[in-house]
């Protein structure tokens, strides 16, 4: 089972897949486009989550500065 908790996990997975492709000349899975699309969605959702968190922190700091 693949566990993706951080963006680096996705990068490590892609690195392992690329190594396998270079070594064997074959994709380590079928439906590669679907897998890549899912990884992109996962990374985008992670980025959005982090941006939202940063926006909330900035807002809290701005409110604190005004008081």
C-alpha positions as CSV (number, residue, x, y, z in Angstrom):
1,X,0.0,0.0,0.0
2,X,1.2,3.5,-0.8
3,X,1.0,6.1,1.9
4,X,1.2,9.7,0.9
5,X,1.4,12.1,3.8
6,X,3.7,14.8,2.5
7,X,4.7,16.1,-1.0
8,X,8.1,14.5,-0.6
9,X,6.3,11.1,-0.5
10,X,4.9,11.8,-3.9
11,X,8.4,12.9,-5.2
12,X,9.9,9.7,-3.8
13,X,7.2,7.6,-5.4
14,X,7.8,9.3,-8.8
15,X,11.5,8.9,-8.4
16,X,11.1,5.1,-7.7
17,X,8.8,4.8,-10.7
18,X,11.2,6.6,-13.0
19,X,14.1,4.4,-11.8
20,X,12.1,1.3,-12.5
21,X,11.2,2.6,-16.0
22,X,14.8,3.3,-16.7
23,X,15.9,-0.1,-15.4
24,X,13.2,-2.2,-17.1
25,X,12.0,-0.1,-20.0
26,X,8.4,-0.7,-18.8
27,X,5.9,1.1,-16.8
28,X,5.5,-0.3,-13.2
29,X,1.7,0.0,-13.6
30,X,-1.1,0.1,-16.2
31,X,-3.0,3.3,-16.8
32,X,-0.1,5.6,-16.1
33,X,-2.0,8.7,-17.1
34,X,-4.6,8.1,-14.5
35,X,-2.0,7.6,-11.8
36,X,-0.2,10.8,-12.7
37,X,-3.5,12.7,-12.8
38,X,-4.3,11.4,-9.3
39,X,-0.9,12.4,-8.0
40,X,-1.3,15.9,-9.4
41,X,-4.7,16.2,-7.7
42,X,-3.2,15.1,-4.5
43,X,-0.4,17.6,-4.7
44,X,-2.8,20.4,-5.6
45,X,-5.1,19.7,-2.7
46,X,-2.1,19.6,-0.4
47,X,-1.0,23.0,-1.7
48,X,-4.5,24.5,-1.3
49,X,-4.6,23.2,2.3
50,X,-1.3,24.8,3.1
51,X,-2.2,28.1,1.4
52,X,-5.5,28.2,3.4
53,X,-3.5,27.6,6.6
54,X,-1.1,30.5,5.7
55,X,-4.0,32.8,4.9
56,X,-5.6,32.1,8.3
57,X,-2.3,32.8,10.0
58,X,-1.7,36.0,8.2
59,X,-5.3,37.2,9.0
60,X,-4.7,36.4,12.7
61,X,-1.5,38.3,12.7
62,X,-3.1,41.3,11.0
63,X,-6.0,41.3,13.5
64,X,-3.5,41.0,16.4
65,X,-1.5,43.9,15.1
66,X,-4.6,46.1,14.9
67,X,-5.5,45.6,18.6
